[in-house]
Amino acid sequence: MRRSDLGEFEEVVLLAVAVRSPQAYSVVIAEELERETGQTVSTGAVHAALQRLETKGYLISQLGEPTPERGGRRKRLFTVTALGGRILSEVRQVRTRLWDRIVPQIILEWN
């Protein structure tokens, strides 16, 4: 397994960016995570994770067009890079291999 420096929260933020692309910005990502997890997610925490992921080269960002509903302010839109996509794919493969090795009776006992 390639060692990545991707934390669990960063992983779900990166996945949410992939889901919401090309309109992925901090508020939309926080809403997506709240919808999927049922837990409150602050836009500040999402924004910090987005910055870390961009520093690591897993995301790139650009400013969108100014919108009247935002008082003329522009949104910073994020996109997953090829490196970010490869990291997500590697993490998914590791998780799938581990899930596939769990004995079925154990999974039935959890449910």
Rosetta constraint file for C-alpha pairs under 8 A:
AtomPair CA 1 CA 90 HARMONIC 7.88 0.50
AtomPair CA 1 CA 94 HARMONIC 7.54 0.50
AtomPair CA 2 CA 90 HARMONIC 7.73 0.50
AtomPair CA 4 CA 87 HARMONIC 7.18 0.50
AtomPair CA 6 CA 10 HARMONIC 6.05 0.50
AtomPair CA 6 CA 11 HARMONIC 6.19 0.50
AtomPair CA 7 CA 11 HARMONIC 6.07 0.50
AtomPair CA 8 CA 12 HARMONIC 6.56 0.50
AtomPair CA 9 CA 13 HARMONIC 6.21 0.50
AtomPair CA 9 CA 49 HARMONIC 7.64 0.50
AtomPair CA 10 CA 14 HARMONIC 5.98 0.50
AtomPair CA 10 CA 49 HARMONIC 5.80 0.50
AtomPair CA 10 CA 50 HARMONIC 7.76 0.50
AtomPair CA 10 CA 53 HARMONIC 7.09 0.50
AtomPair CA 11 CA 15 HARMONIC 6.18 0.50
AtomPair CA 11 CA 88 HARMONIC 7.34 0.50
AtomPair CA 12 CA 16 HARMONIC 6.05 0.50
AtomPair CA 12 CA 33 HARMONIC 7.65 0.50
AtomPair CA 13 CA 17 HARMONIC 6.21 0.50
AtomPair CA 13 CA 29 HARMONIC 6.92 0.50
AtomPair CA 13 CA 33 HARMONIC 7.60 0.50
AtomPair CA 13 CA 46 HARMONIC 7.03 0.50
AtomPair CA 13 CA 49 HARMONIC 7.18 0.50
AtomPair CA 13 CA 50 HARMONIC 7.35 0.50
AtomPair CA 14 CA 18 HARMONIC 6.39 0.50
AtomPair CA 14 CA 50 HARMONIC 7.92 0.50
AtomPair CA 14 CA 53 HARMONIC 7.68 0.50
AtomPair CA 14 CA 58 HARMONIC 7.93 0.50
AtomPair CA 14 CA 59 HARMONIC 7.90 0.50
AtomPair CA 14 CA 80 HARMONIC 7.18 0.50
AtomPair CA 14 CA 84 HARMONIC 7.69 0.50
AtomPair CA 14 CA 88 HARMONIC 7.91 0.50
AtomPair CA 15 CA 19 HARMONIC 6.24 0.50
AtomPair CA 15 CA 88 HARMONIC 7.59 0.50
AtomPair CA 16 CA 20 HARMONIC 6.05 0.50
AtomPair CA 16 CA 24 HARMONIC 7.92 0.50
AtomPair CA 16 CA 29 HARMONIC 5.94 0.50
AtomPair CA 16 CA 32 HARMONIC 6.64 0.50
AtomPair CA 16 CA 33 HARMONIC 7.07 0.50
AtomPair CA 17 CA 21 HARMONIC 5.69 0.50
AtomPair CA 17 CA 24 HARMONIC 5.39 0.50
AtomPair CA 17 CA 25 HARMONIC 7.79 0.50
AtomPair CA 17 CA 29 HARMONIC 6.61 0.50
AtomPair CA 17 CA 78 HARMONIC 6.72 0.50
AtomPair CA 17 CA 79 HARMONIC 6.55 0.50
AtomPair CA 17 CA 80 HARMONIC 6.81 0.50
AtomPair CA 18 CA 24 HARMONIC 7.96 0.50
AtomPair CA 18 CA 79 HARMONIC 7.01 0.50
AtomPair CA 18 CA 80 HARMONIC 6.16 0.50
AtomPair CA 20 CA 24 HARMONIC 5.03 0.50
AtomPair CA 20 CA 28 HARMONIC 7.70 0.50
AtomPair CA 20 CA 29 HARMONIC 7.42 0.50
AtomPair CA 21 CA 78 HARMONIC 7.26 0.50
AtomPair CA 21 CA 79 HARMONIC 6.20 0.50
AtomPair CA 22 CA 77 HARMONIC 7.24 0.50
AtomPair CA 22 CA 78 HARMONIC 7.31 0.50
AtomPair CA 22 CA 79 HARMONIC 6.64 0.50
AtomPair CA 23 CA 28 HARMONIC 7.98 0.50
AtomPair CA 23 CA 77 HARMONIC 6.21 0.50
AtomPair CA 23 CA 78 HARMONIC 7.59 0.50
AtomPair CA 24 CA 28 HARMONIC 6.22 0.50
AtomPair CA 24 CA 29 HARMONIC 6.36 0.50
AtomPair CA 24 CA 77 HARMONIC 5.34 0.50
AtomPair CA 24 CA 78 HARMONIC 5.40 0.50
AtomPair CA 24 CA 79 HARMONIC 7.20 0.50
AtomPair CA 25 CA 29 HARMONIC 6.08 0.50
AtomPair CA 25 CA 75 HARMONIC 6.77 0.50
AtomPair CA 25 CA 76 HARMONIC 5.94 0.50
AtomPair CA 25 CA 77 HARMONIC 4.94 0.50
AtomPair CA 25 CA 78 HARMONIC 6.11 0.50
AtomPair CA 26 CA 30 HARMONIC 6.14 0.50
AtomPair CA 26 CA 43 HARMONIC 5.85 0.50
AtomPair CA 26 CA 46 HARMONIC 5.95 0.50
AtomPair CA 26 CA 47 HARMONIC 5.62 0.50
AtomPair CA 26 CA 50 HARMONIC 7.72 0.50
AtomPair CA 27 CA 31 HARMONIC 6.26 0.50
AtomPair CA 27 CA 43 HARMONIC 5.83 0.50
AtomPair CA 28 CA 32 HARMONIC 6.11 0.50
AtomPair CA 29 CA 33 HARMONIC 6.20 0.50
AtomPair CA 29 CA 46 HARMONIC 7.19 0.50
AtomPair CA 30 CA 34 HARMONIC 6.15 0.50
AtomPair CA 30 CA 41 HARMONIC 5.59 0.50
AtomPair CA 30 CA 42 HARMONIC 6.50 0.50
AtomPair CA 30 CA 43 HARMONIC 5.72 0.50
AtomPair CA 30 CA 46 HARMONIC 6.33 0.50
AtomPair CA 31 CA 35 HARMONIC 6.11 0.50
AtomPair CA 31 CA 41 HARMONIC 7.65 0.50
AtomPair CA 32 CA 36 HARMONIC 6.27 0.50
AtomPair CA 33 CA 37 HARMONIC 5.85 0.50
AtomPair CA 33 CA 38 HARMONIC 7.77 0.50
AtomPair CA 33 CA 39 HARMONIC 7.77 0.50
AtomPair CA 33 CA 41 HARMONIC 6.89 0.50
AtomPair CA 34 CA 38 HARMONIC 5.09 0.50
AtomPair CA 34 CA 39 HARMONIC 5.20 0.50
AtomPair CA 34 CA 40 HARMONIC 5.58 0.50
AtomPair CA 34 CA 41 HARMONIC 6.00 0.50
AtomPair CA 35 CA 39 HARMONIC 7.82 0.50
AtomPair CA 41 CA 45 HARMONIC 7.20 0.50
AtomPair CA 41 CA 46 HARMONIC 7.48 0.50
AtomPair CA 42 CA 46 HARMONIC 6.49 0.50
AtomPair CA 43 CA 47 HARMONIC 5.88 0.50
AtomPair CA 44 CA 48 HARMONIC 6.17 0.50
AtomPair CA 45 CA 49 HARMONIC 6.26 0.50
AtomPair CA 46 CA 50 HARMONIC 6.07 0.50
AtomPair CA 47 CA 51 HARMONIC 6.27 0.50
AtomPair CA 48 CA 52 HARMONIC 6.32 0.50
AtomPair CA 49 CA 53 HARMONIC 6.08 0.50
AtomPair CA 50 CA 54 HARMONIC 6.10 0.50
AtomPair CA 50 CA 59 HARMONIC 7.62 0.50
AtomPair CA 51 CA 55 HARMONIC 6.17 0.50
AtomPair CA 52 CA 56 HARMONIC 6.23 0.50
AtomPair CA 53 CA 57 HARMONIC 6.32 0.50
AtomPair CA 53 CA 58 HARMONIC 5.29 0.50
AtomPair CA 53 CA 59 HARMONIC 5.78 0.50
AtomPair CA 54 CA 58 HARMONIC 5.64 0.50
AtomPair CA 54 CA 59 HARMONIC 4.50 0.50
AtomPair CA 54 CA 60 HARMONIC 5.70 0.50
AtomPair CA 54 CA 61 HARMONIC 7.61 0.50
AtomPair CA 55 CA 59 HARMONIC 7.93 0.50
AtomPair CA 57 CA 81 HARMONIC 7.11 0.50
AtomPair CA 57 CA 83 HARMONIC 6.87 0.50
AtomPair CA 57 CA 84 HARMONIC 7.01 0.50
AtomPair CA 58 CA 80 HARMONIC 5.99 0.50
AtomPair CA 58 CA 81 HARMONIC 5.34 0.50
AtomPair CA 58 CA 82 HARMONIC 7.49 0.50
AtomPair CA 58 CA 83 HARMONIC 5.62 0.50
AtomPair CA 58 CA 84 HARMONIC 3.82 0.50
AtomPair CA 58 CA 85 HARMONIC 7.47 0.50
AtomPair CA 59 CA 78 HARMONIC 6.36 0.50
AtomPair CA 59 CA 79 HARMONIC 5.50 0.50
AtomPair CA 59 CA 80 HARMONIC 4.54 0.50
AtomPair CA 59 CA 81 HARMONIC 5.17 0.50
AtomPair CA 59 CA 84 HARMONIC 6.44 0.50
AtomPair CA 60 CA 78 HARMONIC 5.68 0.50
AtomPair CA 60 CA 79 HARMONIC 5.44 0.50
AtomPair CA 60 CA 80 HARMONIC 6.55 0.50
AtomPair CA 60 CA 81 HARMONIC 6.48 0.50
AtomPair CA 61 CA 76 HARMONIC 6.29 0.50
AtomPair CA 61 CA 77 HARMONIC 5.36 0.50
AtomPair CA 61 CA 78 HARMONIC 4.35 0.50
AtomPair CA 61 CA 79 HARMONIC 6.23 0.50
AtomPair CA 62 CA 76 HARMONIC 5.59 0.50
AtomPair CA 62 CA 77 HARMONIC 5.45 0.50
AtomPair CA 62 CA 78 HARMONIC 6.75 0.50
AtomPair CA 63 CA 74 HARMONIC 6.10 0.50
AtomPair CA 63 CA 75 HARMONIC 5.65 0.50
AtomPair CA 63 CA 76 HARMONIC 4.49 0.50
AtomPair CA 63 CA 77 HARMONIC 6.00 0.50
AtomPair CA 64 CA 74 HARMONIC 5.51 0.50
AtomPair CA 64 CA 75 HARMONIC 5.22 0.50
AtomPair CA 64 CA 76 HARMONIC 6.11 0.50
AtomPair CA 64 CA 77 HARMONIC 6.32 0.50
AtomPair CA 65 CA 74 HARMONIC 5.53 0.50
AtomPair CA 65 CA 75 HARMONIC 7.18 0.50
AtomPair CA 66 CA 70 HARMONIC 7.46 0.50
AtomPair CA 66 CA 71 HARMONIC 7.99 0.50
AtomPair CA 66 CA 72 HARMONIC 4.79 0.50
AtomPair CA 66 CA 73 HARMONIC 4.98 0.50
AtomPair CA 66 CA 74 HARMONIC 4.25 0.50
AtomPair CA 66 CA 75 HARMONIC 7.23 0.50
AtomPair CA 67 CA 71 HARMONIC 6.61 0.50
AtomPair CA 67 CA 72 HARMONIC 4.95 0.50
AtomPair CA 67 CA 73 HARMONIC 6.27 0.50
AtomPair CA 67 CA 74 HARMONIC 6.60 0.50
AtomPair CA 68 CA 72 HARMONIC 5.08 0.50
AtomPair CA 68 CA 73 HARMONIC 7.84 0.50
AtomPair CA 70 CA 74 HARMONIC 7.50 0.50
AtomPair CA 80 CA 84 HARMONIC 5.63 0.50
AtomPair CA 80 CA 85 HARMONIC 6.36 0.50
AtomPair CA 81 CA 85 HARMONIC 6.17 0.50
AtomPair CA 82 CA 86 HARMONIC 6.21 0.50
AtomPair CA 83 CA 87 HARMONIC 6.25 0.50
AtomPair CA 84 CA 88 HARMONIC 6.23 0.50
AtomPair CA 85 CA 89 HARMONIC 6.17 0.50
AtomPair CA 86 CA 90 HARMONIC 6.16 0.50
AtomPair CA 87 CA 91 HARMONIC 6.18 0.50
AtomPair CA 88 CA 92 HARMONIC 6.12 0.50
AtomPair CA 89 CA 93 HARMONIC 6.21 0.50
AtomPair CA 90 CA 94 HARMONIC 6.33 0.50
AtomPair CA 91 CA 95 HARMONIC 6.24 0.50
AtomPair CA 92 CA 96 HARMONIC 6.02 0.50
AtomPair CA 93 CA 97 HARMONIC 6.10 0.50
AtomPair CA 94 CA 98 HARMONIC 6.29 0.50
AtomPair CA 95 CA 99 HARMONIC 6.12 0.50
AtomPair CA 96 CA 100 HARMONIC 5.98 0.50
AtomPair CA 97 CA 101 HARMONIC 6.43 0.50
AtomPair CA 98 CA 102 HARMONIC 6.85 0.50
AtomPair CA 102 CA 106 HARMONIC 7.06 0.50
AtomPair CA 102 CA 107 HARMONIC 7.34 0.50
AtomPair CA 103 CA 107 HARMONIC 6.99 0.50
AtomPair CA 104 CA 108 HARMONIC 6.38 0.50
AtomPair CA 105 CA 109 HARMONIC 6.29 0.50
AtomPair CA 106 CA 110 HARMONIC 6.59 0.50
AtomPair CA 107 CA 111 HARMONIC 6.76 0.50
